Amino acid sequence: MRLAFDCERMKYSHTGIFEYCHQLGQALKKDKGFADQISYYLNPNLQQYFDSNDKFLDQNSFQKFIFPRHKDIDLWHTTYQLSSYIPTSKAIKRVLTVHDLNFLHENKSSAKTRKYLAKHQKNIDLADHIVVISNFTKQDILKNLDIRNKPITVIYNGCAEGILSADTKPAYVSASPFLFSLGTVNPKKNFHVLIPLLAGNDFELIIAGKIEPDYRDKIMSEAAGYQVADRVKVIGPVSDQEKLWYYKNCEAFLFPSIAEGFGIPPIEAMRFGKPTFLSRATSLPEIGGDAAYYFNTFEPSDMKKAFEDGMNNYNRTQPIQQIINHTKQFNWQHSAEAYWKVYRETMAQ
């Protein structure tokens, strides 16, 4: 099989879709058959993330308007649900991964919701097989879009192991015990609701990730209202090693997101056996399972009680190994094996 694996969205570093394309793209090589060939579709400036002897298909923005013919490709895996880079040739089988329909859970206007649904439907109509990264996303699709009896398969994302170097020291090191959160600093991640958790203790809150300035200002305004602004650090993107350092050294990991198709950061934190507190929104209960703690509402008093009760339970029961064991099901090699099964089934359709 001659597979094209779309990595165009790797142009957005420090994001979940970058991690997805990079990790799955590498894992697919390890499980391919002797006669299988993978070509990575991405901008030449990003080919450094793969091996120099890998095969590439050069991507550029003009291909949105005139997509090149690829006669030497049997199957094209579109890894981003709203991609504008999809072959139309019926000679090429097409697999589409849909990560989420988060716009349904973000209080978008009716007009915007209809627009997004139409865009998703267009790409679903082009696909021969649909893959989703959680059962929650699958149900969102079945309720809101027409898959026209096409096969739809749930394949969970993996989570890279990550080995922390002994000499790693991040640019910012807290002098106090700290709580950690990670993700693009925007309203969907809901970080501002964490501020009341700092009342009555000495914790710092460190939030890492690409910053949208308006939302950072909202977080800091909330912190000022609680008179804890000196203990809230919005530090911007961090390297992989810095991220691992924060996971290892935090007192707890907090992820109050209101819209997630999967949610890799909680699994990364749980790899270190950390108490991990999630919202009950969208896919997060499916991913965290019984190994995580949950905020049932975003009312400050409810969140404070959930956090304190969770930390007391964690300190009393020490479920570190159970938390680590839970994460083992999220493995990129398992994901790659499942994708190859989908590819072969699609070729046989």
N, C-alpha and C positions, 0 to 999 in steps of 0.2 A: 504494500500500500504506500502511495506517495501522499503524505499528509502535509498540509500547510497549517501551521499553528500561528494564529494572529496575536502578535505582541505589540500592536500599535499603541495601546494605552500605557505602555511602560514609559511613555513620555512624561507621565505624571509620577514623579518619584515620591516616596514617603506616603504612599496610598495603598489601600488593600488590593486594588486591581493590579498595581505594579507587582506586589508580592505574589499574587495569584499567578500571573503570567510567568514570572521569573521562576518560582518554585515548581510549578506544574510543568513548565517547559523543560526544565532540567530533569525532572523525574520521568518524563515520558521517554527519554533516551534510554533509561535503564531497563525498560520493560518492552521495548519494541522487538519485533521479530527480525530474523536475519534479513528478510527481503524488504523490510519496512524502511522508509526514508522520511525524515522530518525536515521541513524547510520552515524557518522562523521568519515571519512577515513583520518587519519593523524598520524603522528609520536607520540608515547606516551608522548614525552617530551613537546608537544604542547597542550595536552589535557586540560591544565590549563586555556585556553582561553574560555572553555565552562563549563557548570555546571557539578559538580561531579556525578550527577545522570543521565547524558546523556549517550547514547549508542555509543560505539566507535568500529571502525575496525582499528586495528593496521597496520600502514604503515611502510615499510622499503625499502631500495634501492634494495635489492635482488629481490623484486617483479617485477622489470623491466624485469627480465629474466624468472621468473616462477611466474605467477600471481596466487594467491590462488583462489580456487573455493569458491563461496559464494552462497550456496543453499538457504539461507534465505533472499535473496535480489530480489526484483521485478524490480527495476529501479535504474540505476546508473547514477548520474549526474556528468559528467566530467567538471570541472570548469575552466580548463586551456587547451587551444586549442592544445598544443603540448605535452600533457601529455603522459607519457609512461606507465601509470597505468590505463588500460581500460580492463574490462572483455571481453572475446571473446565468452562466452557462449551465444547462441541465446535465451536461456531461460530468459535472463536479458535484458530488454529494456534499451536503452542508449540515454541520452540527452547530447549534447555537447554545451558548451558556447564558442563562438569565440569572443574575445575582440577586436581584430584588426588584420589587415594585414600591420602593420607599415613598414615592410621591403620594401614594394612597394614604400614607400615615403621617403626612407632614402638613396637613391643613392647607393644601394647595386649593386655588380657586377651581370651580367646576370647569372653566375653559381650559386651564392648564392641565387638569387631570385628563380631560378628553384628548388634548393634544398629545400628551405622553402616552396614553393608551394606544392612540393611532400609530405612533412611531413604533411602539413595541409590536403591535399587530403586524405591521409591514414586515419586520424582520422575522417574526414567527412564521409568516406566510412563505418566506423564502427558505425556511429550514426544513430539513428532512427528519431531524431528531432534535429534541429540546432537552437540555440538561439544566437542572436547578441545583443550588447549593444548600438548600434546606427544604424540609417538608412544608414549612411555613410559606416559602416562596412558591412552591408548587400549588398550594391551595389558593394563594393570591391570583396566580395565573388562571387556574381553572374557574375561579369565580368571576374574573374580569376580562378574560380574553378567550378567543376561539382558537384552539389548537388543531381543530379539524381532524381529530382522531389520530394525530401524529403521536409517536411514542414520546413520553416524558420521563426522565430518569433523575432521581436524586443522587448526587455525588457530593459528599461533604468535602470541604476544603481540608487540606492538611495543615500542619503547623511545623515549621522548621525547628529542628532540635536546638541549634544555637549553643555554642560553647563560649562561656565568658572567660576572657583572658584575665589572668591574675593581675596584670598591670593596668587594667582599664580603670580610668578615673574620668567621669564626665566633667563637662565644663562647669556645671553647677552641682555642688555637693551640699546638701542640707546639713546644718549643725544639729538639727533636731530630728526625732522620729518623723517619718513622712508617709503620707498616703499618695498613691500614684494613679494617674489616669493618662490615657494615650489615644490620640485620634485627631483627625482634622478638626481644628478649633472652629466649629460652626454650630448653628443652632440645633441641628439634628443630633449632635452628640450630647447636648443638654447638660454641659458641665456646670453651668451656673447653679443648678439645684444642689450641688455638693457643698456649697459654702457653709450652710448651717451646721454641717458635721464638725466644723472646727470650733464650735462654741463649747466652752467648758473643758478644753484640753489644750495641749501644747503642740499638736500635730501641725506640720506644714502640709500643704496640698501642692503637688507638682503636676502640672498638666503639660504634656509634650505633644507636639504635632504641628503641622503646617497651620499658620495662623490667619484667620480672617479678622482683620482689625476691629470691625464693628462688634463682632461677638466677643472678642477679648475684652473690649471696653465694657460690655455688659457684665461679664464675669467680675471684672475688677470693681465695677460700681456696686454689685451685690456684696462683694467682699468689704468694701468701704462701709456699707450699711450695717454690716455685722462687726465692724471694727477689727477685721482680721486681714486687711489688705497686705500687711507685712508678712503674712504667712501663706500667701497664695502666689505661686510662681508659674507663670505661663511662659515656657522656655523655648518654644518653637521646635522645629524638627531636630531629632537626635539620630546619631548613627546606630547601627545594629548593636554594636558593643555597648554603647551608652544605654540603649533600651534594656539590654539584658541586665546591666548593672542596677538600673532602677527597679526592675522586677525583683531581682535577688534581695535588694536591701530595703524595699518598702515594707511598711507594716501591713498594708492591704492594698489591693487593686480595686479601683472603682470605675464602673462603666455604665452610666445611667442613660445610654442612648435610647432614643425613641423610635429609631428605624434602622434595622440591620437585616441584611440578607443572610449573614452568618455571624461574623464577629471574631476575627483572629486574635486580637489583643487579649481577650479574657483567657483563651486557651494558652497563649504564651505565658501569661502570668501564672496560670494554674500549673504549668510545667515545673514551676519552682515551689509548688505546694502552698501557694499563698492564698489567704482568704480573699475571695473574689466576690464583689457585690455588683449585681446586675439589675437593670430594670426588668420588668416582666413584659416589655414590649416586643412585638414581632418575633424574631427567631431566637432571641437570647435564652429563654427557658429551655428550648430544645437543645441548645449548644451547651449550656451550663449544667443542665440536669440536676441531680441531687447533690452534686459536688460544689455548687455555688450557693451564695446567699442572695436574697432578692429584696429590692425596694418595691413594695406593693403599690405605693402611691408616691407622689413627689411633694407631699406636705412635709414641711420641715420636721415637725414632731414625730411623724411616722417614720421618716427616713432616719432620724437620730436614734429612735428606738430599734429599728431594724439593724442599724450599724452596730449599736452597743450590744444587742442580743447576739448578733452574729459573731462579733469579736469574743464575747464571753464564751460562746459555744466552741469556737475554734481553739481558744486557749485552754479550755477544759478538756476537750476531746482529742486535740492534736491530730486531725484527720489528714495529715500531710501526704501520706502514702496513698490514701484513697483518692485524694485530689489529683495526684500525679497519674495514678492508674487510669482515671477518667479520661485524661488527655490522649492516651495512647491510641484511641480509636481514630484520632484526627492525624492521619499520616499521609504525606504527599505521595509516597510510593503506592499506598492503597488507592489513593485518588487516581494515580496514573493507570493502575491496572484496570480500574473501573472505566476510565475513559477509553482505553484500548478496546475493551469489550463493546462499548457503545459504537466506536468507529467501525469495528468489524460487523456488528449487527446492521449498521447503517449501510455499509457497502453491500450487504446481502439483501437489502430491501428491494 
